[in-house]
Every structure is written in C-alpha cells, then in structure tokens.
C-alpha cells in the first residue's frame, strides 16, 4: 500500500490503522454489532481470530446471543475508555460494574459463559465473584436451592459428609 | 445460548467461581453440595479459618488437617482459630511446594503453657522454614525467646509480627533469616535491648516497640522509602538515600540520639514524643532540607531526666533552610521555640515563605502571648501561598485572666484573617 504523507488518514491505513479500524461481531441469532478494534481485542478469543486473519467479513460468535453480546460490548466499551488513573474514574467504574451484575440468575450465567468463551478476564472475574458472593454464608441445602443444583451424592456418601464437616453446620 | 443454571456450567467455570471463596465454612459447605463441587476443592487457592470457626463444634485440628490435605494447590493459608501447634509441621509439609501466603494466630493458651514448660518458646515456628516458596508471613501473638531455625527464607518478601513478646537477639535472628524482605512490620511488640536488621531490598518498614525497657535500633536498608518507628531510644539508619517518608516517635521515655547520614529525597518527616535530645532534633531538621510536610509533636528536649523547653529557633533561618515546606504541623515545644525574643530578629520585608500552604498549630499556654501573636501574624504575612492556618487551642495550663485575654487576641487575629485562619 502506498503511503501518502499529505493525508494523515491514508498513512494510518498503510500502517494498519490499529485504533480506528472497526470490527463487526455477529451473534448466534445473526444480529450484527460494530465495535472498535481496540475494544474488541479485550477478548483474547477475538484477538487470536484477528491475528489469524479471518475477520474480514465479521467475527461469527455462534455461542453468544444478541442480548448478551450487547451487554458484553457495553462492558468492554466502558472499560476500554477508562484508562485514566484518577480516583473519580475508578469510583465510577466500580459503580458501573456493581450495577452491571445486578441481573437475574440466568442472565448472570449467560454473561459468565460468554466471558469464558470470549476469554475476557475482567468480566469473567467480576461475574464469578458475584456468584461466589451469593454462595457465602449459606448452608449446603440453601446453596442447592438458590442455584437449583442436583444432588448427585449416593445416600451413603451423603451420610459421611455431615459427620466430617459437622463444624461447618453448627 | 440458553443456560440451565449452575449445573450446565463447564467444570472450569465452576472452579473459577469456587476459587473466589476462601472462608473454610463456605468451602466445607460447597464440598457437600454435589460431587462436581467437591471435585473442585483441590483447585482452591486459599483457605481462611476465622477466629470462631470451631467455637461451637470443636475438632479444629482434624478439620484443618483434612481441608489442607484436600486443597492440593493451596497458595494461601490463614488460621485465626485456636489450633495445636504440634500439628503445624505436618500441614506445612503437605503444602510446602505451593504455599505463598501464611498467616497464623499463635497465641492459644495451651501452647503457651507447653512452651513455658519445655523452655522452647519458638520450637513450633521452626517448621515454617520448610515452606521454601513462602512470600508473605504474618504471625499474631507469639512469644519468641530464640531465633527460629528457618535456614534462609529466600523468597520471603513480607514479614509481619503483631502483638508479640520478642527477645532482641531472637527477632534479629529471625529477620536475618529473611534477607530479601521488601516489607517488614513489627507492631505492638514487647522487646527491649538492641535489635539490628540488615535488609538490602527493604522498601517499607514499620516498627512499633512497646514495653518499659530501653531499646536501640540499627537498620541497614539502602532501598528503604518509608520508615516508621516508635519506641527506640537510640536509632541508627544506614541508607537514607531513597527515604521519602520518615516518622520517629517515642510515646514514653526519651529519644537520645538519631544517626542518619543524609536524607536527600525526604518529603515527609514526623517527629513525636515526650522528650528528645535537642541534638537529635536539630540534626534531623538539618538533614531534612527538602522536606515538604513536617510534623513536630515533641513536648520537651533535654539530654537527661530534666525536661527542658526547646532552645530558640530563628524563624527566618528555619524557613530558608526548608524552602520546599508546604505543610507544617506544630504541636508542643516547637511553636514556643519560634516565638522567643530573638526568633524574629532576621525578619525583613524581603523575607518570604514561598511554598507554605497549610499550617496547623497547637497553642497550649498563654505565656509569652504577645510574641506568639507576632509570630502567627508573621507566618500569615510572609506566606503568599498560604491556604489555611488552623489554630488548635488546647487546655491552657494556667486558667486565669491571661488565658482569656490571649484567647481573645487569637480570635481577633483569626477574624482579621478570615478565609485563611480558623480556630479549632
């Protein structure tokens, strides 16, 4: 590609125009979302796809529905903008994160799965921590009930457990 | 993607979620939820046993042993509940390859009695030496009568001991076994005698020694940036070249001498105590020429038992030798020293305290009232950048007319300089 110094934009493109390039993401239900390359590479998965050069016609994400993809994009845009170290911005970001995860359980798990698939560490940590906070202080039965978890212990195994961990149930 | 709840999450994700838990109760509860959850326990990085964890049911030692054994990749272990120190060697040996952070409360009464009986006050700490990967160690409430046999804890970066009874040679020996510390804190520790620490990588250090005996400190730490010490009568610091923040305090008794070569980058200096040798005070003030924030809360000087007020300090010379001073807090004898007959003798119209922005002064006695007011006025007039001067009126020693008059004068002064001066 010929580089022209007269027009700044042209020079940018010639060297790969990192920041300004837009990436198209396609959700499982075929909706399209645009985002900047800078925000997109917060996902390790997408970054690898870009490096492998298969994103010209958009990045297909068959595992992520449009509703969740929209939320993930919102998260990434917010976090990629907040690069300053100021205390005020950190507070704002913290509030944003706190409200972000105030969603119902199914949505929360969908966010976790999307963050896991797209390999976005910050979002995965945030959403997993939220679930962990819901586990804290609960008894075995309460945990099972909260998350609708199937008890796959045999009756014999079940008897063993309380004896071993009696102290935790006092 | 439709999710059927927690059960449909891949194992790796469940592990990530459960790894955020460290409270031993929560971990024990999770083990009982389902097989899949129980299988995640070996991957948990941290276990924390709170103080009251076994108060109701007992069985601490067995439960701790079981859980530490199950957590094959344990990196952090915190035990605040009472436990038998005889079990500690086995627990640490099990996790000696992965443990990075260890915090123990070692003051259980049973151990103290056993230790006193056997005469070995530190035997149970020896086993910590087997954890070669340890980076952070925090110990609460221990008694150390001899240095523990740790060999060389090369990886240890953070050492904190709180509320301990330490023999001076024992603690010097313990620190000697940790040559690569970056952070050292010995707080609320009863110790007397002479302690000596040589730490080439030390950056932050807090020492708070309580108790009635005299105490001397020799610290060789060329990289130290922040140093806070309380409780030493004699202090020698080798390596003030990087020091930015220094606090020296002595809550009871006296500071006799402070030996420091130079403090070229010192930004904050705080001197506190009942009695300091004037030689020590003036030497430190001399070294701290670049200081921006200075707190002086020393009541008296004097090299012997007699408590004496500070000698006169020349105001102009003081501020000229500390040109970067922005915040100045004066309690105790320093203000009186700046208000002596000849303190203002060099004051002229060209004099300016160009950096001073905030001043906090505690005024206690109405003695020498006129001179004090002149000094206050001079500080305000000569400081073009002054944003605030706060005058704290502490209990006046002589409660009679002179106090009231003085107080009124100060109020007038504050009123005239409203916006910059206020009284607390």
Interface residues (C-beta under 8 A of the other chain):
Chain A: X28 X63 X64 X65 X68 X105 X106 X109 X110 X112 X113 X114 X116 X124 X125 X128 X129 X131 X132 X133 X135 X136 X137 X138 X139 X140 X143 X144 X147 X148 X149 X150 X151 X152 X153 X161 X162 X164 X165 X166 X167 X168 X169 X170
Chain B: X1 X3 X5 X6 X7 X8 X9 X10 X12 X13 X16 X17 X18 X19 X20 X21 X23 X24 X25 X26 X28 X29 X30 X31 X32 X33 X34 X35 X36 X37 X53 X54 X56 X57 X58 X59 X60 X63 X66
